[in-house]
Amino acid sequence: MTINAGDTAWLLVSAALVLLMTPALALFYGGMVRKKNVLSTLMHSFAALPVVSVVWAVCGYSLAFGPSRGGVIGTFAHAGLSDLVFAAHGTVPSLVFCMFQMMFAVITPALISGAFAERMKFSAYILFIALWSLLVYVPVAHWVWADEGWLLKLGALDFAGGTVVHLTAGASALVCALKVGKRLKYPQERPLPHNLTMTLTGAGLLWFGWFGFNAGSALSSGWLAGLAFATTHLGAAGGALGWLLVEWKHRGKPTALGIASGLVAGLVAITPAAGYVSPVASIVIGFVASGVCYLAVLAKYKYGYDDSLDAFGVHGVGGFTGAVLTGVFAVKRTFPGATDPVGADGLLAGNPKQLGIQLLACVVSAVYAAAVTWGLLKLIDKVVGVRVASTDEREGLDTTQHGEEGYAG
């Protein structure tokens, strides 16, 4: 197939936008921790860029998108990527597609870090993200996005990563929160964010980068990308509005952290649905998901687990909600100039089976991610230890893990 310059340019820009989301996540998470842990929290996201990028280039991409073995995992046919230099993936060079997918692989384990911020050893974190990327992200990406993946062939819809990215990260985040344990004196003392200005800046950059995340997943610069661009923005708007109203009613005051959390919840929820639902449906999805995520964040106080930065409450629950609502609102469309339809009809379009398929994909992905994460943490704990010493936690991870301070003086 002939390479299309417009599609290639859009995917290159989208890959850069998705890369920006990882430093944006660093700011979003970094502002929510205490100032003695700001650098260690930023490092979780920045370290994921080189570690996961190398893993992806060496064998991750090949196992995720290489020739399939029974719809479960790929092969090492593309290991090292050298055979992709003159190959095409649809209308774009295969290397461009590979780099675009790399940015998804990078940010996913970084999302999990919000569950154990302020208390995990950096050495344990590096081991965890490298192994988790290979053992969780890569197989689930193959199941859902590879041409012969078993969940794709079953009919599961995940336009840009609600299941592959957010649900797997969120389910793993809950396991991490339980396995690593609570921060010292939690929940008697609930650490306050040290810099919400930083968090809001990160949230704004995430919103900006998410256009590449979702609209880029069309893999072209045409009608489908336009739909995904619109639904992405409106899903975020619905999420921000929903959280603002729910929090205002519940707490009596709307907060800056609340609107930032709400827009991210809306973006998470619209991600699996972006190319399959109408603009109005995207507002509903974002609005509903933000309310559900708000309740999930409150649940950690009720049940006593310490999901420090709400990685499970926003990404896990938001990803699940969005994937399920995709099965409700999805509509099969054939865009002008195309021969094949995109997506499938959901419950409201007369196809209740799609809702069942979405639920199955969610359960399988979440259970698999949680089980492997539990095993990895047990293994890593035996090798290097997962949690820092209590004296290090009191002093702060910036100085004890990295020998630096985020704020001098």
C-alpha positions in Angstrom: 0.0 0.0 0.0 1.2 3.5 -0.8 2.4 5.6 2.1 0.1 8.6 2.7 2.0 11.8 3.6 -0.9 13.3 5.5 -1.6 10.2 7.6 2.1 9.9 8.3 2.4 13.5 9.4 -0.6 13.2 11.7 0.7 10.1 13.3 4.2 11.6 13.9 2.6 14.6 15.6 0.3 12.3 17.6 3.3 10.3 18.8 4.9 13.5 20.0 1.7 14.5 21.7 1.5 11.2 23.5 5.1 11.4 24.6 4.3 14.8 26.1 1.7 13.1 28.3 4.3 11.3 30.3 6.1 14.5 31.5 2.5 15.9 31.9 1.7 13.0 34.2 4.9 13.7 36.2 3.6 17.2 36.8 0.1 16.0 37.6 1.3 13.5 40.1 4.2 15.6 41.4 2.0 18.4 42.6 -0.1 16.0 44.7 2.7 14.7 46.9 4.6 16.3 49.7 7.5 18.5 48.7 10.0 16.0 50.2 8.9 13.5 47.6 8.3 15.7 44.5 11.5 14.6 42.6 11.0 10.9 43.3 7.5 11.2 42.0 8.6 13.0 38.8 11.3 10.4 38.4 8.7 7.6 38.2 7.3 9.1 35.0 10.6 10.3 33.5 12.4 7.0 34.1 9.6 5.1 32.3 10.6 6.9 29.1 14.0 5.3 28.6 13.3 2.0 30.4 10.1 1.1 28.5 11.3 2.6 25.2 14.3 0.2 25.2 12.1 -2.8 26.2 9.7 -1.9 23.4 12.4 -1.6 20.8 14.2 -4.8 21.8 11.2 -7.1 21.9 8.0 -5.5 23.2 6.7 -4.2 19.9 7.4 -7.6 18.2 5.6 -9.5 20.9 2.7 -7.1 20.9 2.2 -6.7 17.1 4.3 -9.4 15.5 2.8 -12.6 13.9 0.4 -14.1 16.4 0.7 -17.3 18.3 -2.9 -18.3 18.8 -4.1 -14.8 19.4 -2.3 -14.7 22.7 1.2 -13.3 22.0 3.3 -12.3 19.1 6.8 -13.6 18.0 10.3 -12.1 17.9 10.0 -11.5 14.2 10.4 -7.7 14.6 12.9 -7.8 17.5 15.2 -4.8 17.3 13.0 -3.1 14.7 15.6 -3.3 11.9 13.2 -5.0 9.5 10.7 -2.2 9.9 12.7 0.5 8.2 11.1 0.0 4.8 7.9 -1.7 5.9 4.4 -0.2 5.9 1.5 -0.4 8.4 -1.5 0.5 6.4 -0.9 4.0 5.0 2.0 4.9 7.3 5.6 3.6 7.8 5.8 0.7 10.3 8.4 2.6 12.3 6.0 5.5 12.8 3.3 3.1 14.0 5.8 1.5 16.3 6.9 4.8 17.8 3.3 5.8 18.3 2.5 2.6 20.1 5.8 3.0 22.1 4.4 6.1 23.8 1.4 4.2 25.0 3.6 1.5 26.4 5.7 4.1 28.2 2.9 6.0 30.0 1.0 2.9 31.1 3.3 1.7 33.9 3.9 5.3 34.9 0.2 5.6 35.7 0.6 2.8 38.2 3.1 4.8 40.2 0.3 7.0 41.6 -0.7 4.1 43.8 2.6 3.7 45.7 4.0 7.3 45.5 6.1 8.3 48.5 7.1 4.8 49.6 8.5 2.4 46.9 12.3 1.9 46.3 13.4 3.3 43.0 15.4 0.1 42.3 12.2 -1.9 42.8 10.3 0.5 40.5 12.7 0.1 37.6 12.5 -3.7 37.8 8.7 -3.5 38.1 8.0 -1.3 35.1 10.4 -3.3 32.9 8.9 -6.7 33.8 5.3 -5.4 33.9 5.6 -3.9 30.4 6.6 -7.3 29.0 4.3 -9.5 31.1 1.2 -7.4 31.3 1.1 -4.6 28.8 2.4 -6.5 25.8 0.1 -9.5 26.0 -3.0 -7.4 26.6 -2.1 -5.1 23.8 -1.8 -8.2 21.5 -5.2 -9.5 22.6 -7.0 -6.3 21.9 -5.1 -4.6 19.1 -3.2 -7.1 17.1 -4.9 -8.3 13.9 -5.2 -11.8 15.3 -5.6 -11.0 18.9 -8.3 -13.1 20.5 -10.3 -10.3 22.1 -10.2 -8.3 18.9 -11.5 -11.3 17.0 -14.2 -11.7 19.6 -15.3 -8.2 18.9 -14.0 -6.2 21.8 -13.9 -2.5 21.2 -11.0 -0.4 22.6 -10.3 2.5 20.3 -7.3 4.0 22.1 -6.6 2.1 25.4 -9.4 2.1 27.9 -8.7 -1.6 28.5 -5.1 -2.0 27.4 -3.8 1.1 29.1 -6.1 2.4 31.9 -7.8 -0.7 33.1 -4.6 -2.8 33.3 -2.8 0.1 35.0 -5.7 0.7 37.4 -6.1 -2.9 38.4 -2.4 -3.2 38.9 -2.4 0.0 40.9 -4.9 -1.4 43.4 -2.7 -4.5 43.9 0.3 -2.3 44.4 -1.5 -0.2 47.0 -2.5 -3.3 48.9 0.8 -5.1 48.6 3.1 -2.1 49.3 0.9 -1.0 52.2 -0.1 2.4 53.6 2.1 5.4 54.1 3.2 6.0 57.6 0.4 7.4 59.8 -2.2 6.9 57.1 -5.2 7.5 57.2 -4.9 9.3 60.6 -2.8 11.9 58.7 -3.7 12.5 55.1 -0.8 14.2 53.3 -1.8 17.4 51.5 -0.7 18.2 47.9 2.3 20.6 48.1 1.7 22.3 44.7 -1.7 22.2 43.1 -0.5 24.8 40.5 1.9 22.0 39.2 -1.0 19.5 39.2 -3.3 21.8 37.2 -0.5 22.5 34.7 0.0 18.7 34.3 -3.8 18.2 33.8 -3.9 20.9 31.1 -0.9 19.3 29.3 -2.6 15.8 29.6 -5.7 17.3 28.0 -3.6 18.6 25.2 -1.6 15.4 24.7 -4.8 13.3 24.8 -5.8 14.5 21.3 -2.8 12.6 20.0 -3.6 9.6 22.2 -7.2 9.3 20.9 -7.4 11.0 17.5 -4.0 9.6 16.6 -5.4 6.1 17.2 -7.4 6.6 14.0 -4.0 6.1 12.3 -5.1 8.5 9.6 -5.9 12.2 9.3 -9.5 11.8 8.0 -13.1 11.5 9.2 -12.4 9.0 12.0 -9.7 11.2 13.5 -12.1 14.2 13.4 -14.7 12.2 15.3 -12.2 11.0 17.9 -10.8 14.6 18.4 -14.3 15.9 19.1 -15.3 13.1 21.4 -12.0 13.4 23.3 -12.5 17.1 24.1 -16.2 16.7 25.0 -15.5 13.6 27.1 -13.0 15.7 29.1 -15.5 18.6 29.4 -18.2 16.2 30.6 -15.9 14.7 33.1 -14.7 18.0 34.5 -18.3 19.3 34.8 -19.5 16.1 36.4 -16.8 16.0 39.1 -17.3 19.8 39.8 -21.0 19.4 40.4 -20.8 16.2 42.4 -18.0 17.6 44.6 -19.8 20.9 45.0 -22.9 19.1 46.2 -21.0 16.7 48.4 -18.3 19.0 50.0 -20.0 22.3 49.6 -17.1 23.7 47.6 -15.7 23.0 44.1 -11.9 22.4 44.2 -9.1 22.9 41.7 -7.9 19.3 42.3 -11.5 18.2 41.7 -11.8 19.7 38.3 -8.4 18.4 37.3 -9.3 14.9 38.5 -12.7 15.1 36.7 -11.2 16.1 33.3 -8.7 13.2 33.6 -11.5 10.8 34.5 -13.5 12.0 31.5 -10.5 11.5 29.2 -9.9 8.0 30.6 -13.5 7.0 30.1 -13.8 8.3 26.5 -10.5 6.7 25.4 -12.0 3.2 24.6 -15.1 4.9 22.9 -13.5 7.8 21.1 -14.0 6.6 17.5 -17.2 4.7 18.1 -19.7 7.1 19.8 -21.4 10.3 19.0 -20.2 13.7 20.4 -23.3 13.9 22.7 -22.7 10.4 24.0 -19.1 11.4 24.8 -20.4 14.1 27.1 -22.6 11.6 28.9 -19.7 9.1 29.2 -17.4 11.7 30.7 -20.1 13.0 33.1 -21.1 9.5 34.3 -17.5 8.3 34.7 -16.5 11.3 36.7 -19.3 10.6 39.2 -18.3 6.9 39.5 -14.6 7.8 39.9 -15.5 10.3 42.6 -17.2 7.6 44.6 -14.2 5.3 43.9 -11.8 7.9 45.4 -14.0 8.1 48.5 -13.9 4.3 48.8 -10.3 4.3 49.7 -11.1 6.1 52.9 -13.9 3.8 53.7 -12.0 0.6 53.1 -8.6 1.8 54.3 -6.3 1.2 51.4 -3.8 3.9 50.4 -4.1 4.6 46.6 -1.9 7.7 47.1 -2.8 9.6 43.9 -6.0 7.8 42.9 -4.5 5.7 40.2 -7.1 3.0 40.7 -9.9 5.3 41.5 -9.5 7.3 38.3 -7.7 5.1 35.8 -8.9 1.7 36.8 -12.5 2.6 37.6 -12.6 5.2 34.8 -11.2 2.7 32.2 -13.7 0.1 33.3 -16.7 2.5 33.1 -15.6 3.8 29.7 -15.1 0.4 28.3 -18.6 -0.8 29.5 -20.3 2.4 28.3 -18.7 1.9 24.9 -20.8 -1.3 24.7 -23.8 0.9 25.4 -23.3 3.9 23.1 -21.2 2.5 20.2 -22.5 2.9 16.6 -21.1 1.1 13.6 -20.2 3.6 10.9 -18.9 3.5 7.3 -17.1 6.8 6.6 -17.1 8.5 3.2 -14.5 6.9 0.9 -14.1 3.8 3.1 -15.3 0.3 2.2 -15.2 -1.3 5.7 -17.3 -0.1 8.6 -15.7 1.0 11.9 -16.7 -0.3 15.3 -19.9 -2.2 16.1 -23.4 -1.3 17.3 -23.8 -1.2 21.1 -26.8 -1.8 23.4 -28.7 1.4 22.4 -28.3 0.5 18.7 -29.9 -2.8 19.2 -26.9 -5.1 20.0 -26.8 -6.1 23.7 -24.2 -8.7 22.9 -21.6 -6.0 22.5 -22.1 -5.0 26.2 -21.3 -8.6 27.2 -18.2 -8.6 25.1 -17.0 -5.4 26.7 -17.6 -6.8 30.2 -15.7 -10.0 29.3 -12.7 -8.0 28.0 -12.7 -5.8 31.1 -12.8 -8.8 33.5 -10.1 -10.8 31.7 -7.7 -7.9 31.4 -8.2 -6.7 34.9 -7.8 -10.1 36.5 -4.8 -11.0 34.4 -3.1 -7.7 35.2 -3.8 -8.0 38.9 -2.6 -11.5 39.2 0.7 -10.9 37.3 1.3 -7.7 39.3 0.9 -9.6 42.6 3.4 -12.2 41.5 5.9 -9.5 40.3 5.8 -7.6 43.5 6.4 -10.8 45.5 9.4 -11.6 43.3 10.8 -8.1 43.4 10.4 -7.9 47.2 12.6 -11.0 47.5 15.2 -9.7 45.2 15.7 -6.0 46.2 12.8 -5.2 48.6 9.8 -3.2 47.5 9.3 -0.6 50.2 11.8 1.9 51.6 12.8 1.9 55.2 10.5 3.8 57.6 13.3 6.2 58.4 13.8 6.9 54.6 10.0 7.5 54.2 10.0 10.0 57.1 13.0 11.9 55.6 11.6 11.8 52.1 12.5 9.8 49.0 14.1 12.8 47.2 17.1 12.7 49.4 17.2 9.0 50.4 16.6 7.6 46.9 18.1 10.3 44.7 20.3 12.5 46.8 18.6 15.6 45.6 16.0 18.1 46.8 13.2 19.6 44.7 13.3 22.9 46.5 16.6 24.4 47.8 16.6 26.4 51.1 
